[in-house]
Structures are given as C-alpha cells and as structure tokens.
Amino acid sequence: MQRCTMNRTVNGSSCSSTAVPMECYMVFNDPAQKIAIAVLCCFIGSLCILENSLVLYLIFSSQKIRNKPSYLFISSLAAADILASFIFVSSFVNFHVFNGTDSSKEVFLLKLGGVTTSFTASLGSLLLMAFDRYICILKPSRYKVIITTRRAVTALVVLWVTIVLIAYLPLLGWNCCTLNSTCSELFPFVNTTYLSSWTALVVILLICIVYAYMHVLWKAHKHVLYMKKHHTQAGLQNTRMRMDIMLAKTLVIVLVVLIMCWLPVLLLMTYSMFDKLNDTIRKIFAFCSTLCLVNSMINPAIYALRSRELCSSLRKVCSCLARIPGFPESNPEAESTQKSGPAETLCDEEICNTELEPKNN
C-alpha cells in the first residue's frame, strides 16, 4: 500500500488509526484492466446464474428428484453459487471498476458478509455432497437409512445458519475498527485475526472434501482389484469396472477444479498475514478471487448436469420447447444415445445398490 497513508479513516467513519482508506484497496487504475475484469466477471457471473438456475428448475420441477437427499445438497450448492454470482459480481465490479464506496463501514461489511456466506455455503454444500457419496460408496446397503430427507434438510439448515453467523461476525463487532486492531491489506475493515480464522475454516472444509473423495477413490480401486482377482462374470465385471473408471475420472476432475480455483486465493490470504503486500500482489489477488466464481460456474457441469435423472428432466423440457413453432427440434438419435449411455453420477442407484467389497464370511 505504498501510495496510501495508514492514518486516514474511511468515509468519515469512526475507525482505528490503523485503518486503511477504501481507495487503497482499489488496485485497478488502467482502464483496459477495468474493462477486462468487468467483462470477465459479468460473463462468468451471467453464465453461472443461468446454469445454476437451470439446475434448480430441473430439480424442483420433478417431485421424484427434489425429494432425494443428494439432490437437496445439489440444490443448496446451486443456490449458494447463484447468490455468490449476484453479490460478488455486483460488489466487485462496483468497487474495482467504478470505484464505488459505501456510505458506511456497516454497509460494506453487510455486502462482504453476503459474499462470505455464499462462497462458504458453496464449499459447505460440497462437503455435504462429499459425505453423501462417501456413505453411498462405503455403506451402500444402509445408505437410505443413514441419509434421509429429514436429516439432509436438518444438515442444510445447520450449515446455512452457522455460515451466516460466521460470515457476519465482522458486522457484529469483530472488525479492526471496533477492536482498534490491525486491518487486513486485502479487505477493508476486516480484522487480520478474523481473516486467518476464516481461511483456516476454508482449508479445513477443503481437506475434509479431499479426504472423503480420496477415500472413495481408494475403495473404487480396491473394488477393481477384487473383481479382477475373483474373476466375476464378464458382463457384470465390465459394467462395474466402467462405473469405477467413471467414478475415478469424475472425482479427479472434482479435486483438480476445487484445488485450482481455491488454492491461489488461500495462499495469498495466508501470505498477507505474514508480510506486507504491494499493488502487484493485490492485483493478482483480485484476479485470483474471480477463480472462486469460476468454480461456481463449473459446479453445475460437474455435479448436476452429469446426472442421468437431471439430463432426462432436461430432455423433457427440450422436447416441450421443440413443440413450440420455430424452435429447433431435438435429435432423436442423440437422445437415444444419451439414454443408453452409462451412469455419470457418483451416487447413482446402481452404485448404491452394489457392495464394493463383499462381506467376509
């Protein structure tokens, strides 16, 4: 923050002497950079909203689908990603592109709490989905007993309430102005201790997600070895091995996307706690923060649109649209091919009804 003095207050708000003026956080001065970041955010945000809105419509338009716990978790993920797109894009573009400042620190912390809530809820929903698939693979015979609709709803309510409380702690008083402490160099009014605590929470969530999916991969690998060793019926063996391979591919995609989108931001947040940041690093952080939005855009393709049931529901919607004059008709051969294709979901009924490892006599 070379060009900013550390003893100025923001918009006349009552704040500590260590508070940094809002203008110091506006890192984009070049009009070309502003245009680029605005176009990027608006494009990704719009696509994210369209994708996740489609997922929510497909889920809640089908009574059969919306009552399944796994789709409740996907609904929570889609809702969080839509919320993240709206709040993050509007706040980010207004602040960094139009240099807009809020009337008070309370208004800014209210918006920041919304961004924190949405992105943390997205990760929390991913964790519940990872747990759902962990139980599905490890205890398929008891899956429907352990994961019920009531328990899924309860878990989602607890998740969202907890995250909202954590996200709005700065607004409730845990900020550098109220505590007269050091402010973060990445976020105005945010206490460095709160930032480190939230970063630790996100890291824990990511570690739990990675552990759950890695354990599922390990079980799937053991299943393949078992089937090769015991020479199971050829047809059944090939079907289940294809499912294990698809499971492994999907989980690898999940983990790679998750780590690529979140690791840069978390590393820069951690670095900011131990050293001073220059304008170049803060510009990099601003660009990297859009990767979290990219993750929200990719989530529907990974978790929702690979589901046979949602694809079937989407085909029904497309067939209804095809009856509208002027709307291009769908290709029956393509639909037939997709219907006959293998399951793409991680928690498909075929997987849940199949023991990955037989019980020892």
PAKEKOL-455515 format. One record per residue (C-alpha): residue in one letter; residue number from 1; x, y, z. Coordinates in steps of 0.1 Angstrom, whole numbers. Layout:
BEGIN
  residu  num      X      Y      Z
       A  NUM      X      Y      Z
...
This chain:
BEGIN
  residu  num      X      Y      Z
       M    1      0      0      0
       Q    2     28     23     -9
       R    3      7     53    -21
       C    4    -17     53      9
       T    5    -12     67     44
       M    6    -22     44     72
       N    7    -38     70     95
       R    8    -67     82     73
       T    9   -102     70     81
       V   10   -127     57     56
       N   11   -157     80     46
       G   12   -155     97     79
       S   13   -164     65     98
       S   14   -152     61    134
       C   15   -122     37    130
       S   16    -88     29    144
       S   17    -57     48    134
       T   18    -45     17    116
       A   19    -75     16     92
       V   20    -66     19     56
       P   21    -87     42     33
       M   22   -110     25      8
       E   23    -92     40    -21
       C   24    -61     20    -12
       Y   25    -79    -13    -20
       M   26    -89     -1    -55
       V   27    -60    -17    -73
       F   28    -71    -13   -110
       N   29    -60     21   -124
       D   30    -56     12   -161
       P   31    -90     15   -180
       A   32    -80    -16   -200
       Q   33    -77    -37   -168
       K   34   -110    -24   -156
       I   35   -128    -33   -188
       A   36   -112    -68   -188
       I   37   -121    -76   -152
       A   38   -156    -62   -157
       V   39   -162    -83   -189
       L   40   -148   -114   -172
       C   41   -169   -110   -141
       C   42   -201   -102   -159
       F   43   -197   -131   -184
       I   44   -188   -157   -158
       G   45   -214   -144   -134
       S   46   -242   -145   -160
       L   47   -233   -180   -171
       C   48   -231   -191   -135
       I   49   -266   -177   -128
       L   50   -281   -193   -159
       E   51   -266   -227   -153
       N   52   -275   -229   -116
       S   53   -310   -215   -122
       L   54   -315   -243   -147
       V   55   -303   -269   -122
       L   56   -327   -256    -95
       Y   57   -356   -256   -120
       L   58   -349   -292   -131
       I   59   -347   -304    -96
       F   60   -378   -287    -82
       S   61   -399   -293   -112
       S   62   -397   -330   -106
       Q   63   -412   -343    -74
       K   64   -393   -375    -77
       I   65   -359   -357    -79
       R   66   -365   -330    -53
       N   67   -372   -355    -25
       K   68   -339   -372    -28
       P   69   -312   -361     -2
       S   70   -284   -360    -28
       Y   71   -304   -335    -49
       L   72   -311   -314    -19
       F   73   -274   -309    -15
       I   74   -270   -301    -51
       S   75   -299   -275    -47
       S   76   -280   -259    -18
       L   77   -249   -258    -39
       A   78   -267   -242    -69
       A   79   -285   -216    -46
       A   80   -251   -207    -30
       D   81   -235   -203    -64
       I   82   -263   -181    -77
       L   83   -261   -159    -45
       A   84   -223   -157    -50
       S   85   -227   -146    -86
       F   86   -251   -118    -78
       I   87   -234   -104    -47
       F   88   -197   -109    -58
       V   89   -201    -96    -93
       S   90   -221    -65    -83
       S   91   -198    -56    -54
       F   92   -166    -65    -71
       V   93   -173    -45   -103
       N   94   -188    -15    -84
       F   95   -157    -13    -62
       H   96   -128    -21    -85
       V   97   -142     -8   -119
       F   98   -164     21   -109
       N   99   -145     29    -77
       G  100   -178     30    -57
       T  101   -176     33    -20
       D  102   -204     26      5
       S  103   -219     52     28
       S  104   -205     34     59
       K  105   -184      5     70
       E  106   -216    -13     81
       V  107   -229    -13     46
       F  108   -196    -26     32
       L  109   -194    -53     59
       L  110   -230    -63     51
       K  111   -221    -69     14
       L  112   -189    -86     24
       G  113   -209   -109     47
       G  114   -231   -118     17
       V  115   -200   -128     -4
       T  116   -185   -147     25
       T  117   -218   -165     32
       S  118   -223   -176     -4
       F  119   -188   -189    -11
       T  120   -186   -206     23
       A  121   -220   -222     18
       S  122   -209   -234    -16
       L  123   -179   -252      0
       G  124   -201   -264     28
       S  125   -226   -279      3
       L  126   -197   -296    -15
       L  127   -187   -311     19
       L  128   -222   -325     25
       M  129   -222   -339    -11
       A  130   -188   -355     -4
       F  131   -201   -370     28
       D  132   -233   -382     10
       R  133   -212   -400    -17
       Y  134   -187   -413     10
       I  135   -216   -431     28
       C  136   -231   -442     -6
       I  137   -199   -460    -16
       L  138   -187   -473     18
       K  139   -221   -484     31
       P  140   -244   -488      1
       S  141   -268   -512     19
       R  142   -275   -487     47
       Y  143   -273   -455     26
       K  144   -311   -449     25
       V  145   -312   -455     63
       I  146   -284   -431     71
       I  147   -290   -404     46
       T  148   -327   -395     48
       T  149   -345   -364     35
       R  150   -352   -351     71
       R  151   -315   -355     80
       A  152   -304   -338     48
       V  153   -327   -308     54
       T  154   -315   -306     90
       A  155   -279   -306     79
       L  156   -285   -279     54
       V  157   -303   -257     79
       V  158   -275   -261    104
       L  159   -249   -254     77
       W  160   -265   -222     64
       V  161   -273   -208     99
       T  162   -237   -215    111
       I  163   -222   -200     80
       V  164   -243   -168     82
       L  165   -233   -163    118
       I  166   -196   -167    109
       A  167   -198   -145     79
       Y  168   -214   -116     97
       L  169   -191   -116    127
       P  170   -172    -86    113
       L  171   -205    -67    111
       L  172   -214    -78    147
       G  173   -181    -63    160
       W  174   -152    -85    150
       N  175   -136    -58    128
       C  176   -105    -38    130
       C  177   -124     -5    137
       T  178   -143    -18    167
       L  179   -114    -37    182
       N  180    -89     -9    173
       S  181    -66    -36    157
       T  182    -47    -41    125
       C  183    -68    -42     94
       S  184    -63    -67     66
       E  185    -45    -54     35
       L  186    -69    -74     13
       F  187   -103    -64     27
       P  188   -113    -31     42
       F  189   -123    -31     79
       V  190   -116    -68     82
       N  191    -95    -78    113
       T  192    -65   -100    104
       T  193    -74   -125    131
       Y  194   -109   -130    116
       L  195    -93   -134     81
       S  196    -69   -160     94
       S  197    -98   -178    112
       W  198   -120   -178     81
       T  199    -90   -190     59
       A  200    -84   -219     84
       L  201   -121   -228     82
       V  202   -120   -229     44
       V  203    -88   -250     45
       I  204   -105   -275     69
       L  205   -135   -278     46
       L  206   -113   -284     16
       I  207    -92   -310     34
       C  208   -124   -328     45
       I  209   -137   -328      9
       V  210   -104   -341     -5
       Y  211   -102   -368     22
       A  212   -138   -380     15
       Y  213   -132   -382    -22
       M  214    -98   -398    -20
       H  215   -112   -424      3
       V  216   -139   -431    -23
       L  217   -112   -434    -50
       W  218    -93   -459    -28
       K  219   -125   -480    -23
       A  220   -132   -480    -60
       H  221    -96   -491    -67
       K  222    -99   -519    -42
       H  223   -132   -529    -59
       V  224   -115   -532    -93
       L  225    -87   -553    -79
       Y  226   -112   -576    -62
       M  227   -132   -582    -93
       K  228   -101   -590   -113
       K  229    -88   -614    -86
       H  230   -121   -633    -82
       H  231   -130   -634   -119
       T  232   -165   -621   -116
       Q  233   -189   -627   -145
       A  234   -176   -609   -176
       G  235   -207   -587   -183
       L  236   -212   -577   -147
       Q  237   -174   -571   -142
       N  238   -171   -548   -173
       T  239   -202   -528   -162
       R  240   -190   -522   -127
       M  241   -154   -515   -138
       R  242   -167   -489   -163
       M  243   -186   -473   -134
       D  244   -155   -473   -112
       I  245   -134   -457   -140
       M  246   -161   -430   -145
       L  247   -162   -425   -107
       A  248   -124   -421   -106
       K  249   -124   -397   -136
       T  250   -152   -375   -121
       L  251   -135   -374    -87
       V  252   -102   -364   -102
       I  253   -120   -336   -121
       V  254   -137   -325    -88
       L  255   -105   -324    -69
       V  256    -84   -307    -96
       V  257   -110   -279   -102
       L  258   -115   -274    -64
       I  259    -78   -270    -57
       M  260    -71   -249    -88
       C  261    -99   -224    -80
       W  262    -93   -220    -43
       L  263    -56   -226    -37
       P  264    -43   -193    -52
       V  265    -67   -172    -31
       L  266    -59   -191      1
       L  267    -22   -189     -5
       L  268    -23   -151    -10
       M  269    -46   -147     21
       T  270    -21   -166     42
       Y  271      8   -146     27
       S  272     -9   -114     36
       M  273     -9   -123     73
       F  274     29   -125     75
       D  275     41    -99     51
       K  276     32    -65     35
       L  277     15    -66      1
       N  278     24    -44    -28
       D  279      0    -33    -55
       T  280     11    -61    -79
       I  281      2    -88    -54
       R  282    -31    -73    -46
       K  283    -39    -71    -83
       I  284    -31   -108    -86
       F  285    -54   -115    -56
       A  286    -82    -96    -73
       F  287    -79   -116   -104
       C  288    -75   -149    -85
       S  289   -106   -141    -65
       T  290   -126   -145    -97
       L  291   -115   -181    -98
       C  292   -139   -188    -69
       L  293   -166   -175    -92
       V  294   -153   -198   -120
       N  295   -157   -227    -95
       S  296   -193   -217    -91
       M  297   -197   -217   -128
       I  298   -182   -252   -133
       N  299   -200   -268   -104
       P  300   -233   -275   -123
       A  301   -214   -293   -151
       I  302   -196   -315   -126
       Y  303   -222   -323   -100
       A  304   -256   -317   -117
       L  305   -257   -320   -154
       R  306   -238   -353   -153
       S  307   -268   -369   -136
       R  308   -289   -392   -157
       E  309   -321   -380   -139
       L  310   -314   -343   -144
       C  311   -304   -350   -181
       S  312   -337   -369   -185
       S  313   -356   -340   -170
       L  314   -337   -316   -193
       R  315   -346   -336   -223
       K  316   -383   -334   -213
       V  317   -380   -296   -211
       C  318   -363   -295   -245
       S  319   -390   -317   -260
       C  320   -417   -294   -247
       L  321   -398   -264   -262
       A  322   -395   -284   -295
       R  323   -433   -283   -299
       I  324   -431   -245   -300
       P  325   -432   -233   -336
       G  326   -398   -220   -348
       F  327   -379   -239   -320
       P  328   -353   -264   -335
       E  329   -363   -300   -329
       S  330   -341   -322   -309
       N  331   -322   -351   -325
       P  332   -339   -385   -315
       E  333   -306   -404   -322
       A  334   -287   -382   -299
       E  335   -313   -386   -272
       S  336   -313   -424   -277
       T  337   -275   -425   -274
       Q  338   -276   -404   -242
       K  339   -303   -426   -227
       S  340   -283   -458   -233
       G  341   -251   -443   -220
       P  342   -236   -454   -187
       A  343   -244   -436   -154
       E  344   -223   -404   -148
       T  345   -234   -396   -113
       L  346   -212   -406    -84
       C  347   -241   -417    -62
       D  348   -262   -435    -88
       E  349   -287   -461    -76
       E  350   -267   -488    -94
       I  351   -236   -479    -73
       C  352   -256   -476    -41
       N  353   -272   -509    -46
       T  354   -238   -526    -52
       E  355   -214   -536    -25
       L  356   -179   -525    -34
       E  357   -164   -551    -12
       P  358   -182   -583     -2
       K  359   -185   -591     35
       N  360   -162   -617     49
       N  361   -178   -650     58
